[in-house]
Amino acid sequence: MAAQYRRADWLVDRLRNVLRFYYPAGLDEENGGYIAQLDEETGEIYDAESKHLVATTRYVVNFCLGARFDDEEPWLEAAEHGVEFLRDGHYDPETGGYDWLLEGTETVDRRRVCYGHAFVLLAYARAHEAGIDGAREGIAETYDLLIEHFWEPEHALCKSEFDGDFAEESDYRGQNANMHTCEAMLAAHEVTGEERYLDRAREIAHALTVELAAEHDGRLWEHYTEEWDHDMDYNREQPKDLFRPWGYQPGHHVEWAKLLVVLDRYADVDWAVDRAEELFDIAIDNGWDDEFGGFYYTFDRDGEPIVADKYGWPVAEGIGAAAALYERTGDDAYLEWYDRFWKYAQDHLSAPGGNFYFKLTRENEPIDAGDGPGVEPGYHPIGACFEGLRSLSARDR
């Protein structure tokens, strides 16, 4: 059974199943863009108006990867639909930034968020790879915007957030936004070959996973002050926060493990794979639930769970990390974890429509994701399939 998870045809079929859950129901033909608010069990739309920047860009990435591996379906056209809305709906030509949240076609939140702009860069990178017109220019323009407004060269990291005019900045600094900026820079380098994107990815990765992590025994803290000191009190009273929980996140440790291995494919570095293996081990040792399976959402400095709920995305990132680590090291232990992660995902995370459940209890019962704007239209399970496809095929060559 485990061997099926390694087969390219199985991975493409699994990727296709996620896309089919969101297509065509998730395309907003009337207003443009996509609808991310689909019931996990039934696929019914519960909010047709909310358009989150992260959801729009992740949809574009998903459909571009669909076109890459499954060119018999209308995935490229669906990706072009999203790129058009990214430009016509989210983009603000006066500032060059992208609006955070829309209702239909009307902006309701103009904040300029690094996390969101990182995904804009990633979307344009995958769109360029898919051959979509104008995407190469979108990569360059978004990179310039990130460097102009968010980049802090003295720290080799990015600020987190501004108001809509880029006039006032938040003093919060976050790991997560920088992780996804690194991810986007790696993709931009992959599809253009330009070294400046790889340089930024390497600098961000080293600053966070080597320099800052050294202050916490190699672990990755999420929240920082304006001077990039560890902020140990931020959101202490909100441990279940969706974007900024208090505590260490095993999901981000395995996600960084994957990104560091990808970095090692392109950059002349001698630390990336070692740190990837260490971060993977930290996630397993402190975050994996040996009794019920799955990753705890967060754990404390003693390695004890804070929030024991299970989310789908950390397991998906674990799949990608295990595949990438196996490709770079040849260690069969990573292949065994790859199979174990997929088995857990198939047994507990796979919803009836083909997507992943967003959230489970510790005992693996689905939890209602709520009625807020959706940001996870299958991005992480599709990413798991993507990394499995490219890493395992590279190892076989």
QUIZIQUI-V544165 format. One record per residue. RES is the residue in one letter. PHI is phi in whole degrees, 0 to 359 (999 if undefined). PSI is psi as a letter, one per 30 degrees, with the letter a starting at -180 (* if undefined). D_CENTER is the distance of its C-alpha to the mean C-alpha in Angstrom with 1 decimal. Layout:
res: (RES | RES)
phi: (PHI | PHI)
psi: (PSI | PSI)
d_center: (D_CENTER | D_CENTER)
This chain:
res: (M | A | A | Q | Y | R | R | A | D | W | L | V | D | R | L | R | N | V | L | R | F | Y | Y | P | A | G | L | D | E | E | N | G | G | Y | I | A | Q | L | D | E | E | T | G | E | I | Y | D | A | E | S | K | H | L | V | A | T | T | R | Y | V | V | N | F | C | L | G | A | R | F | D | D | E | E | P | W | L | E | A | A | E | H | G | V | E | F | L | R | D | G | H | Y | D | P | E | T | G | G | Y | D | W | L | L | E | G | T | E | T | V | D | R | R | R | V | C | Y | G | H | A | F | V | L | L | A | Y | A | R | A | H | E | A | G | I | D | G | A | R | E | G | I | A | E | T | Y | D | L | L | I | E | H | F | W | E | P | E | H | A | L | C | K | S | E | F | D | G | D | F | A | E | E | S | D | Y | R | G | Q | N | A | N | M | H | T | C | E | A | M | L | A | A | H | E | V | T | G | E | E | R | Y | L | D | R | A | R | E | I | A | H | A | L | T | V | E | L | A | A | E | H | D | G | R | L | W | E | H | Y | T | E | E | W | D | H | D | M | D | Y | N | R | E | Q | P | K | D | L | F | R | P | W | G | Y | Q | P | G | H | H | V | E | W | A | K | L | L | V | V | L | D | R | Y | A | D | V | D | W | A | V | D | R | A | E | E | L | F | D | I | A | I | D | N | G | W | D | D | E | F | G | G | F | Y | Y | T | F | D | R | D | G | E | P | I | V | A | D | K | Y | G | W | P | V | A | E | G | I | G | A | A | A | A | L | Y | E | R | T | G | D | D | A | Y | L | E | W | Y | D | R | F | W | K | Y | A | Q | D | H | L | S | A | P | G | G | N | F | Y | F | K | L | T | R | E | N | E | P | I | D | A | G | D | G | P | G | V | E | P | G | Y | H | P | I | G | A | C | F | E | G | L | R | S | L | S | A | R | D | R)
phi: (999 | 299 | 297 | 296 | 294 | 265 | 280 | 298 | 294 | 292 | 294 | 295 | 296 | 293 | 299 | 299 | 298 | 294 | 299 | 292 | 297 | 263 | 235 | 268 | 302 | 277 | 272 | 266 | 285 | 279 | 256 | 93 | 74 | 230 | 244 | 258 | 269 | 248 | 298 | 295 | 275 | 254 | 81 | 288 | 280 | 251 | 204 | 267 | 255 | 293 | 230 | 274 | 303 | 294 | 294 | 301 | 290 | 293 | 302 | 301 | 302 | 302 | 290 | 294 | 292 | 300 | 295 | 292 | 253 | 214 | 280 | 272 | 255 | 278 | 289 | 295 | 299 | 295 | 293 | 300 | 302 | 285 | 298 | 299 | 288 | 302 | 281 | 271 | 258 | 274 | 285 | 250 | 294 | 290 | 252 | 82 | 268 | 241 | 292 | 286 | 212 | 238 | 245 | 68 | 246 | 259 | 287 | 242 | 211 | 266 | 307 | 257 | 249 | 303 | 307 | 292 | 289 | 299 | 287 | 298 | 299 | 296 | 297 | 294 | 297 | 292 | 293 | 297 | 300 | 277 | 88 | 279 | 301 | 83 | 291 | 299 | 295 | 297 | 300 | 296 | 294 | 290 | 302 | 300 | 295 | 300 | 291 | 294 | 257 | 257 | 289 | 244 | 299 | 292 | 248 | 57 | 216 | 251 | 295 | 260 | 197 | 230 | 286 | 295 | 258 | 58 | 266 | 238 | 250 | 283 | 273 | 287 | 233 | 229 | 295 | 299 | 299 | 288 | 301 | 286 | 294 | 300 | 304 | 292 | 296 | 298 | 295 | 298 | 294 | 305 | 266 | 245 | 78 | 282 | 288 | 299 | 291 | 293 | 300 | 295 | 300 | 295 | 296 | 298 | 300 | 291 | 300 | 274 | 273 | 248 | 290 | 289 | 295 | 299 | 284 | 231 | 55 | 87 | 275 | 254 | 275 | 269 | 237 | 219 | 276 | 299 | 264 | 63 | 267 | 299 | 260 | 276 | 254 | 300 | 58 | 302 | 271 | 232 | 292 | 261 | 305 | 293 | 256 | 224 | 287 | 275 | 117 | 275 | 251 | 300 | 300 | 284 | 293 | 286 | 294 | 294 | 302 | 297 | 295 | 294 | 292 | 299 | 304 | 296 | 294 | 246 | 254 | 274 | 231 | 244 | 239 | 294 | 292 | 300 | 293 | 300 | 294 | 295 | 293 | 299 | 296 | 300 | 297 | 292 | 293 | 255 | 246 | 276 | 273 | 292 | 276 | 250 | 80 | 85 | 266 | 300 | 294 | 215 | 220 | 263 | 292 | 269 | 78 | 262 | 295 | 264 | 246 | 269 | 302 | 250 | 249 | 288 | 295 | 297 | 294 | 299 | 291 | 298 | 301 | 297 | 295 | 296 | 297 | 293 | 294 | 296 | 298 | 273 | 249 | 74 | 282 | 297 | 299 | 289 | 295 | 294 | 293 | 306 | 296 | 296 | 299 | 295 | 298 | 299 | 298 | 291 | 284 | 235 | 265 | 282 | 279 | 304 | 278 | 111 | 271 | 265 | 298 | 286 | 210 | 230 | 289 | 301 | 275 | 77 | 266 | 300 | 247 | 303 | 287 | 92 | 241 | 281 | 301 | 283 | 232 | 232 | 278 | 80 | 298 | 286 | 297 | 294 | 297 | 296 | 297 | 300 | 291 | 300 | 296 | 280 | 287 | 291 | 291 | 294 | 293 | 285 | 286)
psi: (e | e | f | e | f | f | k | e | e | e | e | e | e | e | e | e | e | e | e | f | e | f | k | g | e | f | k | j | f | e | f | l | a | l | k | f | i | k | k | e | e | f | g | k | k | f | j | f | e | k | j | k | e | e | e | e | e | e | e | e | e | e | e | e | e | e | e | e | f | i | g | f | l | h | e | e | e | e | e | e | e | e | e | e | e | e | e | f | e | f | k | j | f | e | f | f | l | k | k | e | k | l | j | c | g | k | k | f | j | g | k | j | k | e | e | e | f | e | f | e | e | e | e | e | e | e | e | e | e | f | g | k | k | f | e | e | e | e | e | e | e | e | e | e | e | e | e | e | e | f | k | j | f | f | f | h | l | k | l | e | k | l | a | f | g | g | e | k | l | k | f | k | k | k | e | e | e | e | e | f | e | e | e | e | e | e | e | e | e | e | f | f | g | k | f | e | e | e | e | e | e | e | e | e | e | e | e | e | f | d | e | e | f | f | f | h | h | f | l | j | l | e | k | l | l | f | g | h | k | k | j | f | f | k | g | e | g | i | f | g | k | e | f | i | l | k | l | k | j | e | e | f | e | e | e | e | e | e | e | e | e | e | e | f | f | f | k | i | l | g | f | e | e | e | e | e | e | e | e | e | e | e | e | e | e | f | f | k | j | f | e | f | l | l | k | l | e | l | l | a | f | g | g | k | k | e | j | f | l | k | l | e | e | e | e | e | e | e | e | e | e | e | e | e | e | e | e | f | f | g | j | f | e | e | e | e | e | e | e | e | e | e | e | e | e | e | e | e | f | j | l | e | f | f | a | k | k | e | k | l | l | e | g | h | k | k | k | k | f | a | g | l | k | k | g | i | h | g | e | e | e | e | e | e | e | e | e | e | e | e | e | e | e | e | e | f | *)
d_center: (28.0 | 25.3 | 26.0 | 24.9 | 21.2 | 21.7 | 23.4 | 21.9 | 23.6 | 22.2 | 18.6 | 19.2 | 21.0 | 18.2 | 15.7 | 18.6 | 19.1 | 15.8 | 16.5 | 20.0 | 19.1 | 17.7 | 20.3 | 22.7 | 22.5 | 19.4 | 21.0 | 23.1 | 26.0 | 28.1 | 26.0 | 23.4 | 19.6 | 18.1 | 18.5 | 15.6 | 18.1 | 19.3 | 20.9 | 19.2 | 22.7 | 24.5 | 22.2 | 24.4 | 23.3 | 23.8 | 22.9 | 23.3 | 23.2 | 20.0 | 17.7 | 14.7 | 13.3 | 9.6 | 11.0 | 13.1 | 10.8 | 8.3 | 11.8 | 12.9 | 10.4 | 11.3 | 14.9 | 15.1 | 14.0 | 16.5 | 19.0 | 18.5 | 19.3 | 21.4 | 23.5 | 26.0 | 24.0 | 23.5 | 19.9 | 20.7 | 22.7 | 20.0 | 17.6 | 20.5 | 21.0 | 17.7 | 18.2 | 21.6 | 20.5 | 18.0 | 21.2 | 23.7 | 22.0 | 19.5 | 21.0 | 23.8 | 26.2 | 28.2 | 25.5 | 23.1 | 20.2 | 18.1 | 19.0 | 16.6 | 18.2 | 20.9 | 23.3 | 24.4 | 25.0 | 25.9 | 23.8 | 23.9 | 21.6 | 21.9 | 19.9 | 18.3 | 15.0 | 13.4 | 9.9 | 10.8 | 12.6 | 9.9 | 8.3 | 12.0 | 12.5 | 9.8 | 11.5 | 14.8 | 14.2 | 13.6 | 16.4 | 18.7 | 18.1 | 19.1 | 22.2 | 21.6 | 24.2 | 23.4 | 19.8 | 21.1 | 22.6 | 19.5 | 17.7 | 20.7 | 21.2 | 17.7 | 17.9 | 21.4 | 20.3 | 17.7 | 20.4 | 23.1 | 21.8 | 19.0 | 19.8 | 22.1 | 23.8 | 25.8 | 22.7 | 20.5 | 17.7 | 16.7 | 18.2 | 16.1 | 18.1 | 21.2 | 23.4 | 23.7 | 26.2 | 24.5 | 27.7 | 26.6 | 23.7 | 22.4 | 23.4 | 20.3 | 18.0 | 14.7 | 12.7 | 9.3 | 9.9 | 11.3 | 8.6 | 6.4 | 9.9 | 10.6 | 8.0 | 9.5 | 12.9 | 12.8 | 12.2 | 14.9 | 17.1 | 16.7 | 18.0 | 20.5 | 21.7 | 22.1 | 22.4 | 21.5 | 17.8 | 18.0 | 20.2 | 17.7 | 14.9 | 17.6 | 18.9 | 15.8 | 15.1 | 18.8 | 19.2 | 16.7 | 16.9 | 20.5 | 22.4 | 21.0 | 20.2 | 23.9 | 25.0 | 23.5 | 24.6 | 21.5 | 19.1 | 16.3 | 17.3 | 15.0 | 17.7 | 20.1 | 23.1 | 24.0 | 25.4 | 22.4 | 24.3 | 22.7 | 23.1 | 24.0 | 25.1 | 22.3 | 21.5 | 23.7 | 25.1 | 21.8 | 20.2 | 18.5 | 16.8 | 13.6 | 11.9 | 14.4 | 16.2 | 19.0 | 18.8 | 16.9 | 13.7 | 14.0 | 10.4 | 9.5 | 12.5 | 11.5 | 8.1 | 10.3 | 12.9 | 11.1 | 10.5 | 14.1 | 15.4 | 14.0 | 15.6 | 18.7 | 19.1 | 19.8 | 21.1 | 24.3 | 23.2 | 24.9 | 22.6 | 19.1 | 19.8 | 21.9 | 19.4 | 16.8 | 19.5 | 20.3 | 16.9 | 16.7 | 20.2 | 19.5 | 16.8 | 19.4 | 22.4 | 21.3 | 18.6 | 19.7 | 22.2 | 25.0 | 26.9 | 24.6 | 21.6 | 17.9 | 16.3 | 17.7 | 15.4 | 17.2 | 20.2 | 22.8 | 24.5 | 26.8 | 24.1 | 24.9 | 22.6 | 22.3 | 20.4 | 21.0 | 19.0 | 16.6 | 13.2 | 11.9 | 8.2 | 9.8 | 12.2 | 9.9 | 8.3 | 12.1 | 13.1 | 11.3 | 12.6 | 15.9 | 16.3 | 15.6 | 17.9 | 20.5 | 20.5 | 21.2 | 23.5 | 25.1 | 25.2 | 25.7 | 24.4 | 20.8 | 21.7 | 23.2 | 20.1 | 18.2 | 20.9 | 21.0 | 17.3 | 17.9 | 21.2 | 19.8 | 17.2 | 20.1 | 22.5 | 20.7 | 17.3 | 18.5 | 19.9 | 23.0 | 21.5 | 19.2 | 15.8 | 14.4 | 15.8 | 13.6 | 15.8 | 18.9 | 21.8 | 22.5 | 24.9 | 22.3 | 23.6 | 21.3 | 21.0 | 21.1 | 17.9 | 20.2 | 21.0 | 18.8 | 16.7 | 14.0 | 10.3 | 9.1 | 11.2 | 10.3 | 7.0 | 6.3 | 10.1 | 10.4 | 8.0 | 10.4 | 13.3 | 12.5 | 12.4 | 15.4 | 17.2 | 17.0 | 17.5 | 20.2 | 22.0 | 22.1 | 23.6 | 26.1 | 27.4)
